Amino acid sequence: MGKYREHLSSAAGDKGSSRTARRCQPVRETDFMKHECGIFGVFGHPEAAKITYLGLYALQHRGQESAGIVSCHEGRLHGHREMGLVYDVFKKEILDSLHGEMAIGHVRYSTAGSSLLKNAQPILVDCVRGPLAIAHNGNLVNARVLRTDLENRGSIFQSTSDSEVIVHLVARSRKQELDAALTEALRQVKGAYSLLLMDTKNLIAVRDAHGFRPLCLGMLKGSFVVASESCAFDIVDAKFVRDIEPGEMVVINRSGLHSYHIGNLKSARRGLCIFELIYFARPDSVIFGRDVDRVRHNLGAALYREAPVPADLVLPVPDSSNAAAVGYSHESGLPFEMGLIRNHYVGRTFIEPSQTIRDFGAKIKYNPLQTALRGKRVVVVDDSIVRGTTSRKIVKMIRNAGAKEIHMRISSPPITHPCFYGIDTPTRKELIASTHTLEEIRKYLRVDSLHYLSREGLVTAAGGERSEFCLACFSGKYPVSLAVDFDKFYHDRKQGAMTLKV
């Protein structure tokens, strides 16, 4: 009970292969923002683990490093997790072994805690109150302080993930009921968390009082389902019911669904992550009460109203910018073209050729349509610019394909600060907009014009008030105060700003 079957596949682990492994390190795309994870849970379905598997399949975009499922059967928790994609991790024989009517699952991309199997989730433990499993989306900004205190009091950690801090706090609580113990634990943590917690009787879903990360509730033929995004309900024919509210705890057991509120909601400022709407969420999801695809259309339309330019066509940087480019096209009357073709089967490559193949990382992912671009004035719509290196390579490809003019339009404001609430962003010194002017960035990208969507245009397109959203990556105003020893701040103090070679 409480044990995982854990598997790792790595050629570098074979004897005699270390030299080859050093030569063939994976080429990673680093010039974009990555989400931490997605979570999915089921209560009351005879094939809970298989439903969870399908839900995780739909949430794969939220994390591709590891996947895991824990199910409950006859008072015991059984789990399986591995590094890799959902399809690769869960073969039929594994899913068939995960019995029970209750399950939670997790797909992960690491932000806090390195990309190792020991940090894969759900975390499954045995403690004084019995077996527990937890799946967490978000980042705790005071995890290091809490962890040090817990270790000083005798706690032994099995991972480097901040999520394990919550497990220890729950295990140490003297409260008898699981929901009360979890409430006590969560009142000690700061930061972003959408959580699923499971014992042998209860499935608990909870969202932090700021509501940084999305979490929603659905129904499937009398069973309850919970997911990071509503698109995970569609794949299993579940009905979206509502968002789990910021600061809400939902306890599901044999007696039904019970809703409670934790913390002081009146004093908690809303902090809905605006980047969920710009980039992270799937366009077919409804999150924060908003249709993601419609919001992205609005972003593109707002871009045109703020910065129109004479042009022949509009093209997106696929796939995350498709809807914004369509919005720009509709508002401007310019034709929409898929001028860049994306290779959807990239994954990782373990070979990078010599410099004779320039811009290999971008070329393996995108290829321009020369017949669509030759001699044209092109508006390129993208959702964000992080370091700028990939954007520059894409512009070069479009220029080489024969485009006469290139006008870059970004459907978000300049990213000037790192995120500490569950999104992997570079340190501030590596963010191009943090230390360079708009004109310097334009020259670096080698475009004829450049415009970022304003904060006002962003909030209006998202259909809300500025006070609803976390805009810290654009403003540096963080809704939750940060620990002074946080890694990225430390790194910023020690390093200088990036320089551009135009």
C-alpha positions as CSV (number, residue, x, y, z in Angstrom):
1,M,0.0,0.0,0.0
2,G,1.2,3.5,-0.8
3,K,3.9,2.2,-3.2
4,Y,4.4,3.2,-6.8
5,R,5.7,1.2,-9.7
6,E,8.3,3.5,-11.0
7,H,10.2,3.2,-14.3
8,L,12.8,5.2,-16.0
9,S,14.1,4.7,-19.6
10,S,17.4,6.3,-20.3
11,A,20.2,5.3,-22.7
12,A,22.5,7.4,-20.5
13,G,21.9,4.9,-17.7
14,D,23.5,2.0,-19.6
15,K,27.1,1.2,-18.9
16,G,29.5,2.5,-21.4
17,S,27.1,5.0,-22.9
18,S,28.0,8.1,-20.9
19,R,30.3,9.4,-23.6
20,T,27.6,9.1,-26.2
21,A,25.0,10.7,-23.9
22,R,27.3,13.7,-23.4
23,R,27.6,14.1,-27.2
24,C,23.9,13.7,-27.8
25,Q,22.3,15.9,-25.2
26,P,18.6,16.8,-26.1
27,V,18.1,20.1,-27.9
28,R,15.4,21.9,-25.9
29,E,13.3,24.9,-27.1
30,T,13.9,27.4,-24.3
31,D,12.4,30.6,-25.7
32,F,8.9,30.2,-24.6
33,M,7.0,30.0,-21.3
34,K,6.0,26.6,-20.0
35,H,3.2,25.6,-17.7
36,E,3.8,23.4,-14.7
37,C,1.1,20.8,-14.8
38,G,-2.5,19.7,-15.2
39,I,-4.7,17.7,-12.7
40,F,-7.7,15.5,-13.1
41,G,-9.9,13.6,-10.7
42,V,-12.9,11.2,-10.7
43,F,-15.2,10.1,-7.9
44,G,-17.9,7.4,-8.2
45,H,-17.1,5.9,-11.6
46,P,-16.4,2.1,-12.0
47,E,-13.5,2.9,-14.4
48,A,-12.1,5.9,-12.6
49,A,-8.5,5.3,-13.6
50,K,-9.4,5.0,-17.3
51,I,-11.5,8.1,-17.2
52,T,-8.5,9.9,-15.5
53,Y,-6.2,8.6,-18.3
54,L,-8.4,10.2,-20.9
55,G,-8.7,13.4,-18.9
56,L,-4.9,13.6,-18.7
57,Y,-4.7,13.0,-22.4
58,A,-6.7,16.2,-23.0
59,L,-4.4,18.1,-20.5
60,Q,-1.1,16.9,-22.0
61,H,-0.4,20.5,-23.2
62,R,0.0,21.5,-19.5
63,G,2.9,19.2,-18.9
64,Q,4.9,16.6,-20.9
65,E,7.7,15.5,-18.6
66,S,5.9,13.0,-16.4
67,A,2.4,11.5,-15.8
68,G,0.8,9.6,-13.0
69,I,-2.5,8.2,-11.7
70,V,-3.5,7.0,-8.2
71,S,-6.7,5.0,-7.7
72,C,-8.5,3.7,-4.7
73,H,-9.8,0.1,-4.5
74,E,-11.1,-1.7,-1.4
75,G,-9.5,0.7,1.0
76,R,-6.1,0.8,-0.6
77,L,-4.4,3.3,-2.9
78,H,-2.6,2.1,-5.9
79,G,-0.5,4.3,-8.2
80,H,1.7,4.4,-11.3
81,R,3.9,7.2,-12.5
82,E,6.7,7.5,-15.0
83,M,8.6,10.1,-17.0
84,G,7.1,10.7,-20.4
85,L,3.8,11.4,-22.1
86,V,0.5,10.0,-21.0
87,Y,0.3,7.6,-24.0
88,D,3.7,6.2,-23.3
89,V,3.3,5.9,-19.5
90,F,0.0,4.1,-19.4
91,K,-0.2,0.9,-21.4
92,K,-3.4,-1.2,-21.3
93,E,-2.1,-3.6,-18.7
94,I,-1.2,-0.8,-16.3
95,L,-4.6,0.9,-16.6
96,D,-6.3,-2.5,-16.1
97,S,-4.4,-2.9,-12.8
98,L,-5.7,0.4,-11.4
99,H,-9.1,-0.6,-10.0
100,G,-11.6,1.4,-8.1
101,E,-14.2,4.2,-8.4
102,M,-12.0,7.0,-7.3
103,A,-8.8,8.3,-8.9
104,I,-6.6,11.4,-9.4
105,G,-4.0,12.1,-12.1
106,H,-1.3,14.5,-12.9
107,V,0.8,15.6,-15.9
108,R,3.9,17.6,-15.0
109,Y,6.4,20.1,-16.3
110,S,8.8,21.0,-13.5
111,T,9.2,24.6,-12.2
112,A,9.8,23.9,-8.5
113,G,11.8,20.7,-8.2
114,S,13.9,19.2,-11.0
115,S,12.7,17.0,-13.8
116,L,13.2,13.6,-12.0
117,L,10.9,10.7,-11.3
118,K,11.0,11.3,-7.6
119,N,9.2,14.6,-8.3
120,A,6.5,13.1,-10.5
121,Q,3.0,13.2,-9.2
122,P,0.5,12.3,-7.7
123,I,2.6,12.1,-4.5
124,L,1.5,8.9,-2.6
125,V,2.3,8.4,1.0
126,D,1.4,6.4,4.1
127,C,1.0,8.5,7.3
128,V,-0.7,8.3,10.7
129,R,-4.1,9.1,9.1
130,G,-3.6,6.4,6.5
131,P,-2.7,6.6,2.8
132,L,-2.9,9.9,1.0
133,A,-2.3,11.1,-2.6
134,I,-2.0,14.6,-3.8
135,A,-1.8,16.3,-7.2
136,H,-0.8,20.0,-7.3
137,N,-0.8,22.7,-10.0
138,G,1.0,25.9,-9.0
139,N,3.9,27.1,-7.0
140,L,4.3,27.8,-3.2
141,V,6.5,30.9,-2.7
142,N,7.2,30.0,1.0
143,A,7.9,26.3,0.4
144,R,11.6,26.6,1.3
145,V,10.9,28.2,4.6
146,L,8.2,25.7,5.5
147,R,10.4,22.8,4.4
148,T,13.3,23.9,6.5
149,D,11.0,24.2,9.6
150,L,9.5,20.7,8.9
151,E,12.9,19.1,8.5
152,N,14.1,20.7,11.8
153,R,11.1,19.0,13.4
154,G,12.0,15.6,12.0
155,S,10.2,15.4,8.6
156,I,12.0,13.4,5.9
157,F,11.3,14.5,2.4
158,Q,11.4,12.1,-0.6
159,S,11.4,14.7,-3.3
160,T,12.5,18.3,-4.0
161,S,9.0,19.3,-5.1
162,D,7.2,22.1,-3.2
163,S,4.0,20.1,-3.3
164,E,5.4,17.6,-0.8
165,V,5.4,20.4,1.8
166,I,1.6,20.3,1.8
167,V,1.6,16.5,2.4
168,H,3.8,16.9,5.5
169,L,1.7,19.7,6.9
170,V,-1.5,17.6,6.4
171,A,0.2,14.5,8.0
172,R,1.3,16.6,11.0
173,S,-2.1,18.1,11.6
174,R,-3.9,17.0,14.8
175,K,-7.3,17.6,13.1
176,Q,-9.3,14.4,12.8
177,E,-11.1,15.0,9.5
178,L,-9.0,15.2,6.3
179,D,-10.7,18.4,5.1
180,A,-9.9,20.1,8.4
181,A,-6.3,19.0,8.4
182,L,-6.0,20.2,4.8
183,T,-7.5,23.6,5.7
184,E,-5.0,24.0,8.6
185,A,-2.2,23.1,6.2
186,L,-3.2,25.5,3.5
187,R,-3.5,28.4,5.9
188,Q,0.3,28.1,6.3
189,V,1.3,28.1,2.7
190,K,1.6,31.1,0.3
191,G,1.3,31.1,-3.4
192,A,-0.6,29.3,-6.1
193,Y,-2.3,26.0,-5.7
194,S,-5.1,24.1,-7.4
195,L,-5.1,20.8,-5.6
196,L,-6.6,17.3,-5.6
197,L,-6.2,15.3,-2.4
198,M,-7.4,11.8,-2.0
199,D,-7.6,9.3,0.9
200,T,-9.6,6.0,0.9
201,K,-12.9,7.8,1.4
202,N,-12.7,11.4,0.1
203,L,-11.7,13.3,-3.0
204,I,-11.0,16.9,-2.2
205,A,-10.5,19.7,-4.7
206,V,-9.3,23.1,-3.5
207,R,-8.1,26.3,-5.1
208,D,-6.1,29.1,-3.5
209,A,-7.9,32.3,-2.5
210,H,-6.4,34.3,-5.3
211,G,-7.4,31.8,-8.0
212,F,-4.1,31.8,-9.8
213,R,-4.6,28.5,-11.6
214,P,-7.9,27.2,-13.0
215,L,-9.9,24.3,-11.6
216,C,-13.4,23.2,-12.7
217,L,-16.1,20.8,-11.7
218,G,-18.1,18.5,-14.0
219,M,-20.5,15.6,-13.9
220,L,-20.3,12.2,-15.8
221,K,-23.5,10.1,-15.5
222,G,-23.8,10.7,-11.8
223,S,-20.1,10.7,-11.1
224,F,-18.1,13.8,-10.2
225,V,-15.1,14.9,-12.2
226,V,-12.6,17.7,-11.5
227,A,-10.0,19.1,-14.0
228,S,-7.6,21.9,-14.6
229,E,-9.5,22.8,-17.8
230,S,-13.0,22.0,-19.2
231,C,-11.6,20.5,-22.4
232,A,-10.7,17.4,-20.3
233,F,-14.5,16.9,-19.7
234,D,-15.3,16.9,-23.4
235,I,-13.1,13.8,-24.1
236,V,-15.1,11.7,-21.6
237,D,-18.5,13.2,-22.4
238,A,-18.7,14.9,-19.0
239,K,-20.8,18.0,-18.5
240,F,-19.1,21.2,-17.3
241,V,-20.8,22.4,-14.2
242,R,-18.8,25.4,-12.9
243,D,-15.5,26.7,-11.9
244,I,-14.3,25.9,-8.4
245,E,-14.1,29.3,-6.9
246,P,-11.0,30.9,-5.5
247,G,-10.7,29.9,-1.9
248,E,-13.2,27.1,-2.2
249,M,-12.7,23.5,-1.0
250,V,-15.0,20.8,-2.5
251,V,-15.2,17.5,-0.6
252,I,-16.7,14.6,-2.5
253,N,-17.6,11.3,-0.8
254,R,-20.4,8.8,-0.5
255,S,-22.6,11.4,1.1
256,G,-22.3,13.7,-1.9
257,L,-20.6,17.0,-2.6
258,H,-19.8,19.5,0.2
259,S,-18.4,23.0,-0.4
260,Y,-16.5,25.1,2.1
261,H,-14.5,28.3,1.9
262,I,-11.0,28.6,3.4
263,G,-9.1,31.7,4.4
264,N,-10.4,35.3,4.4
265,L,-11.8,35.8,0.9
266,K,-12.6,39.4,1.5
267,S,-9.0,40.3,2.0
268,A,-7.6,38.1,-0.7
269,R,-7.0,39.9,-4.0
270,R,-8.0,38.0,-7.1
271,G,-5.0,36.9,-9.2
272,L,-6.4,35.0,-12.1
273,C,-3.4,34.2,-14.4
274,I,-3.9,36.2,-17.5
275,F,-1.5,34.0,-19.4
276,E,-3.9,31.1,-19.1
277,L,-6.1,33.1,-21.5
278,I,-3.3,34.3,-23.7
279,Y,-1.4,31.1,-24.2
280,F,-1.6,28.2,-21.8
281,A,-5.2,26.9,-21.8
282,R,-6.5,25.0,-24.8
283,P,-8.6,27.2,-27.0
284,D,-11.6,24.8,-26.6
285,S,-11.6,25.3,-22.8
286,V,-13.8,27.5,-20.7
287,I,-11.7,28.9,-17.7
288,F,-12.3,31.7,-15.3
289,G,-15.8,31.8,-16.8
290,R,-14.5,32.8,-20.2
291,D,-14.4,31.1,-23.6
292,V,-10.6,30.9,-24.3
293,D,-11.0,30.9,-28.1
294,R,-13.2,34.0,-28.0
295,V,-10.8,35.9,-25.7
296,R,-7.9,35.2,-28.1
297,H,-10.0,36.4,-31.1
298,N,-10.6,39.6,-29.0
299,L,-6.8,40.0,-28.4
300,G,-6.1,39.9,-32.1
301,A,-8.9,42.4,-32.9
302,A,-7.5,44.7,-30.2
303,L,-4.0,44.4,-31.7
304,Y,-5.3,45.8,-35.0
305,R,-7.2,48.6,-33.4
306,E,-4.1,49.7,-31.5
307,A,-1.6,49.3,-34.3
308,P,-3.0,49.0,-37.9
309,V,-0.5,48.7,-40.7
310,P,-0.9,48.4,-44.5
311,A,-0.3,44.8,-45.4
312,D,-1.3,41.9,-47.7
313,L,-1.9,39.1,-45.3
314,V,-1.9,38.0,-41.6
315,L,-0.2,34.9,-40.4
316,P,0.1,33.3,-37.0
317,V,3.1,31.7,-35.3
318,P,1.2,28.3,-34.9
319,D,-0.5,27.0,-33.0
320,S,-1.0,29.1,-29.9
321,S,-1.4,32.3,-31.9
322,N,-3.9,31.0,-34.5
323,A,-7.0,32.5,-32.8
324,A,-5.4,35.9,-32.2
325,A,-4.3,36.0,-35.9
326,V,-7.9,35.2,-37.0
327,G,-9.2,38.0,-34.8
328,Y,-6.7,40.4,-36.3
329,S,-7.7,39.3,-39.8
330,H,-11.4,39.7,-39.1
331,E,-11.0,43.2,-37.6
332,S,-8.6,44.4,-40.4
333,G,-10.2,42.7,-43.4
334,L,-6.8,41.3,-44.4
335,P,-6.7,37.6,-45.5
336,F,-5.6,35.0,-43.0
337,E,-2.8,32.6,-44.2
338,M,-1.1,29.7,-42.6
339,G,2.3,31.0,-43.9
340,L,4.2,28.9,-41.4
341,I,3.7,25.1,-41.2
342,R,4.4,23.6,-37.9
343,N,5.9,20.1,-37.4
344,H,3.7,18.6,-34.7
345,Y,6.0,15.6,-34.2
346,V,9.1,17.3,-33.0
347,G,9.3,16.1,-29.4
348,R,13.0,16.1,-28.6
349,T,15.9,15.6,-30.9
350,F,19.1,14.1,-29.5
351,I,21.2,15.3,-32.5
352,E,22.0,18.8,-33.4
353,P,23.9,19.2,-36.7
354,S,26.8,21.4,-37.2
355,Q,26.5,25.1,-38.0
356,T,26.1,24.3,-41.7
357,I,22.4,23.9,-40.8
358,R,21.7,27.3,-39.2
359,D,18.8,28.0,-36.9
360,F,18.2,24.3,-36.6
361,G,16.0,24.5,-33.5
362,A,13.5,26.8,-35.3
363,K,13.6,25.0,-38.6
364,I,12.8,21.6,-37.2
365,K,9.6,23.1,-35.7
366,Y,8.5,25.5,-38.5
367,N,8.8,25.8,-42.3
368,P,7.5,28.8,-44.3
369,L,5.3,28.6,-47.4
370,Q,7.2,30.5,-50.0
371,T,4.3,30.8,-52.5
372,A,2.2,32.5,-49.8
373,L,4.9,34.9,-48.6
374,R,6.9,35.9,-51.7
375,G,6.7,39.7,-52.3
376,K,4.1,40.2,-49.6
377,R,3.7,42.6,-46.7
378,V,3.1,40.3,-43.8
379,V,1.6,40.8,-40.3
380,V,3.0,38.1,-38.0
381,V,0.9,37.5,-34.9
382,D,2.5,35.8,-31.9
383,D,1.3,35.5,-28.3
384,S,4.5,36.6,-26.6
385,I,8.2,37.3,-26.8
386,V,10.3,35.9,-24.0
387,R,14.0,36.0,-24.9
388,G,13.4,36.9,-28.5
389,T,15.8,34.3,-30.0
390,T,13.1,32.2,-31.5
391,S,11.2,35.2,-32.8
392,R,14.3,36.4,-34.6
393,K,14.8,33.0,-36.3
394,I,11.2,32.9,-37.4
395,V,11.4,36.4,-38.9
396,K,14.6,35.4,-40.7
397,M,12.8,32.3,-42.2
398,I,9.9,34.5,-43.4
399,R,12.3,37.1,-44.9
400,N,14.2,34.4,-46.7
401,A,10.9,33.0,-48.1
402,G,10.6,36.3,-49.9
403,A,8.4,38.5,-47.7
404,K,8.8,42.2,-48.6
405,E,7.8,43.6,-45.2
406,I,7.3,42.0,-41.8
407,H,5.2,43.6,-39.1
408,M,5.3,41.8,-35.8
409,R,2.2,42.0,-33.5
410,I,2.2,40.5,-30.0
411,S,-1.1,39.6,-28.3
412,S,0.3,40.4,-24.8
413,P,2.2,43.2,-23.2
414,P,6.0,43.0,-22.9
415,I,7.1,40.4,-20.3
416,T,9.4,42.1,-17.9
417,H,9.3,40.0,-14.8
418,P,9.4,36.3,-14.0
419,C,6.4,34.3,-12.7
420,F,6.6,32.6,-9.3
421,Y,3.1,31.1,-9.3
422,G,3.5,28.0,-11.5
423,I,4.8,29.1,-14.8
424,D,8.4,28.5,-15.8
425,T,9.9,31.8,-17.0
426,P,13.5,32.9,-17.3
427,T,15.1,35.2,-14.8
428,R,14.5,38.9,-15.3
429,K,17.9,39.5,-16.9
430,E,17.0,37.0,-19.6
431,L,13.6,38.6,-20.5
432,I,14.3,40.8,-23.5
433,A,11.6,43.4,-22.7
434,S,13.0,43.9,-19.2
435,T,16.2,45.6,-20.3
436,H,15.6,46.8,-23.8
437,T,13.4,49.4,-25.5
438,L,10.8,48.6,-28.1
439,E,13.0,50.0,-30.8
440,E,16.0,48.0,-29.7
441,I,13.8,44.8,-29.8
442,R,12.5,45.7,-33.2
443,K,16.0,46.1,-34.6
444,Y,17.1,42.8,-32.9
445,L,14.1,41.0,-34.5
446,R,14.8,42.7,-37.8
447,V,11.1,43.6,-38.4
448,D,9.7,46.6,-40.1
449,S,7.4,47.4,-37.1
450,L,6.7,45.9,-33.7
451,H,3.7,46.4,-31.4
452,Y,2.8,44.7,-28.1
453,L,-0.8,44.8,-26.9
454,S,-1.3,47.3,-24.1
455,R,-2.3,46.1,-20.7
456,E,-5.6,48.0,-21.0
457,G,-6.3,46.3,-24.3
458,L,-5.4,42.9,-22.8
459,V,-7.8,43.3,-19.8
460,T,-10.6,44.7,-22.0
461,A,-10.2,41.8,-24.5
462,A,-10.3,39.3,-21.6
463,G,-13.6,40.8,-20.5
464,G,-12.8,41.8,-16.9
465,E,-11.3,44.3,-14.5
466,R,-7.6,44.8,-14.0
467,S,-8.0,43.9,-10.3
468,E,-9.2,40.4,-11.3
469,F,-6.0,39.3,-12.9
470,C,-2.4,38.6,-12.0
471,L,-0.4,40.9,-14.4
472,A,2.9,40.5,-12.4
473,C,4.8,39.3,-15.5
474,F,4.1,42.6,-17.1
475,S,4.2,44.9,-14.1
476,G,6.3,43.3,-11.4
477,K,3.4,43.8,-8.9
478,Y,3.0,40.4,-7.3
479,P,-0.3,39.6,-5.6
480,V,1.5,37.4,-3.0
481,S,4.7,38.6,-1.4
482,L,7.8,36.5,-2.2
483,A,10.4,34.9,0.1
484,V,13.6,37.0,0.0
485,D,15.7,34.0,-0.8
486,F,13.7,32.9,-3.8
487,D,16.0,31.4,-6.4
488,K,15.2,33.7,-9.3
489,F,15.6,36.9,-7.3
490,Y,18.9,35.6,-6.0
491,H,20.0,34.8,-9.6
492,D,18.9,38.3,-10.7
493,R,21.0,40.0,-8.1
494,K,24.1,38.1,-9.1
495,Q,23.8,38.4,-12.9
496,G,23.8,41.3,-15.3
497,A,21.3,42.1,-18.1
498,M,21.3,40.3,-21.4
499,T,22.8,42.0,-24.4
500,L,21.5,42.0,-28.0
501,K,23.6,41.4,-31.1
502,V,21.7,43.3,-33.8
